[in-house]
Amino acid sequence: MRIYLANALHMIIEMTDEQMIAFIVHRVTASAVFLTAFPSLPRKYVKALLHTWARGRGAMPLVSFMFLRDLSFKELYSLDPQSAYQHAFIFIHQLGVILRGALTERGPKLVKDKRQKESSKSSKKQVRNLTKKIMIGNTFCLELWTSVVCGCSSEEEL
């Protein structure tokens, strides 16, 4: 894994094609949880991605920013695992409550109350769109908290 991450970093630094850099950063994001196992790599990734974020156009700054944000989030919470556990528990619990509310009657009722004049067909479409947005947000948050938990280097920190 170390060789893969080091080679990906080398390509990010040496490549000039912005679309390829954005593609590589996007693909490496899935493996970012393993960066904490190699203490020298996160700092190098931050330096390279700050450079790509500042100089890029198109998708590259966004992809770089998302990677940096996730990496910073993980590193901050790894400093105090007990606090991270408490925050993760509360956030994941609230995500479950929001999702349950969206999937049960509360979600459709909220949309129907706000838009009583619209037909039921457009109301159902709004409920589907609302549910999709909530699912996307939940998925992102769960991935973030999973990466924090995976970033803990020992069972004592958990």
C-alpha positions as CSV (number, residue, x, y, z in Angstrom):
1,M,0.0,0.0,0.0
2,R,2.9,2.3,0.8
3,I,4.3,1.9,-2.7
4,Y,0.9,2.6,-4.3
5,L,0.4,5.8,-2.2
6,A,4.0,7.0,-2.8
7,N,3.7,6.3,-6.6
8,A,0.4,8.1,-6.7
9,L,1.9,11.1,-4.9
10,H,4.8,11.1,-7.4
11,M,2.4,11.2,-10.3
12,I,0.4,14.0,-8.7
13,I,3.6,16.0,-8.3
14,E,5.2,15.3,-11.7
15,M,2.2,15.3,-14.1
16,T,1.1,18.4,-16.0
17,D,-2.2,17.3,-17.3
18,E,-4.8,18.6,-14.9
19,Q,-7.5,16.1,-15.9
20,M,-5.1,13.2,-15.1
21,I,-4.1,14.8,-11.8
22,A,-7.8,15.2,-10.8
23,F,-8.4,11.6,-11.8
24,I,-5.5,10.3,-9.7
25,V,-6.4,12.4,-6.7
26,H,-10.0,11.2,-7.0
27,R,-8.9,7.6,-7.1
28,V,-6.4,7.9,-4.3
29,T,-9.1,9.4,-2.1
30,A,-10.5,5.9,-1.5
31,S,-7.1,4.8,-0.2
32,A,-6.6,7.9,2.0
33,V,-7.5,5.9,5.2
34,F,-4.1,4.1,4.8
35,L,-2.1,7.3,4.9
36,T,-2.1,7.4,8.7
37,A,-0.1,4.1,8.7
38,F,2.8,5.9,7.0
39,P,3.6,9.0,9.0
40,S,5.8,10.7,6.3
41,L,3.1,10.6,3.5
42,P,0.3,12.8,4.8
43,R,2.5,15.9,5.0
44,K,3.7,15.3,1.5
45,Y,0.2,14.8,0.2
46,V,-0.9,18.0,1.9
47,K,1.9,20.0,0.3
48,A,1.2,18.5,-3.2
49,L,-2.5,19.0,-3.0
50,L,-2.3,22.5,-1.7
51,H,-0.2,23.2,-4.8
52,T,-2.7,21.6,-7.1
53,W,-5.6,23.3,-5.4
54,A,-4.0,26.7,-5.8
55,R,-2.9,26.4,-9.4
56,G,-5.6,24.2,-10.9
57,R,-8.6,24.9,-13.1
58,G,-11.7,22.8,-13.7
59,A,-12.2,19.8,-11.4
60,M,-8.7,19.7,-10.0
61,P,-9.2,22.4,-7.2
62,L,-12.4,20.8,-6.1
63,V,-11.0,17.3,-5.9
64,S,-7.9,18.5,-4.2
65,F,-10.0,20.5,-1.6
66,M,-12.2,17.5,-0.9
67,F,-9.2,15.3,-0.3
68,L,-7.5,17.9,2.0
69,R,-10.7,18.4,3.9
70,D,-11.1,14.7,4.6
71,L,-7.5,14.3,5.5
72,S,-7.6,17.3,7.9
73,F,-10.8,16.0,9.5
74,K,-9.2,12.6,10.2
75,E,-6.0,14.0,11.6
76,L,-7.9,16.4,13.9
77,Y,-10.0,13.7,15.4
78,S,-7.1,11.3,15.7
79,L,-5.5,13.7,18.2
80,D,-8.3,13.1,20.7
81,P,-9.9,9.6,20.1
82,Q,-12.2,9.9,23.1
83,S,-13.7,13.1,21.8
84,A,-13.9,11.7,18.3
85,Y,-15.9,8.7,19.6
86,Q,-18.4,10.9,21.3
87,H,-18.8,13.2,18.3
88,A,-19.1,10.2,15.9
89,F,-21.7,8.5,18.1
90,I,-23.9,11.7,18.2
91,F,-23.5,12.4,14.5
92,I,-24.2,8.9,13.4
93,H,-27.2,8.7,15.7
94,Q,-28.6,11.9,14.3
95,L,-28.0,10.8,10.7
96,G,-30.1,7.7,11.5
97,V,-32.9,9.8,12.9
98,I,-32.9,12.1,9.8
99,L,-32.9,9.1,7.5
100,R,-35.7,7.4,9.4
101,G,-37.7,10.6,9.3
102,A,-37.2,11.0,5.6
103,L,-38.2,7.4,4.9
104,T,-41.3,7.4,7.1
105,E,-44.3,9.7,7.0
106,R,-42.6,12.8,8.4
107,G,-40.7,13.3,5.1
108,P,-43.7,13.2,2.8
109,K,-45.8,15.2,5.3
110,L,-43.2,18.0,5.5
111,V,-43.2,18.4,1.7
112,K,-47.0,18.1,1.5
113,D,-47.5,20.8,4.1
114,K,-45.3,23.2,2.4
115,R,-46.7,22.6,-1.1
116,Q,-50.4,21.8,-0.6
117,K,-51.3,23.4,-3.9
118,E,-49.1,21.2,-6.0
119,S,-50.3,17.9,-7.5
120,S,-49.4,14.7,-5.7
121,K,-47.2,13.7,-8.6
122,S,-44.8,16.6,-8.2
123,S,-45.0,16.1,-4.4
124,K,-43.8,12.5,-4.7
125,K,-41.0,13.7,-6.9
126,Q,-39.9,16.3,-4.3
127,V,-40.0,13.6,-1.6
128,R,-37.7,11.4,-3.8
129,N,-35.3,14.3,-4.4
130,L,-35.3,15.1,-0.7
131,T,-34.6,11.5,0.2
132,K,-31.8,11.3,-2.4
133,K,-30.1,14.4,-0.9
134,I,-30.4,13.0,2.6
135,M,-28.9,9.7,1.5
136,I,-26.0,11.4,-0.3
137,G,-25.3,13.5,2.9
138,N,-25.6,10.4,5.1
139,T,-23.2,8.4,2.8
140,F,-20.6,11.2,2.9
141,C,-20.8,11.5,6.7
142,L,-20.6,7.8,7.2
143,E,-17.6,7.5,4.9
144,L,-15.9,10.3,6.8
145,W,-16.5,8.8,10.3
146,T,-15.4,5.4,9.0
147,S,-12.1,6.9,7.8
148,V,-11.6,8.4,11.3
149,V,-12.2,5.1,12.9
150,C,-9.9,3.3,10.4
151,G,-7.2,6.0,11.1
152,C,-6.9,4.9,14.7
153,S,-3.6,3.1,14.9
154,S,-4.4,0.9,17.9
155,E,-7.4,-0.7,19.7
156,E,-6.7,1.4,22.7
157,E,-7.6,4.6,20.8
158,L,-11.0,3.1,19.8
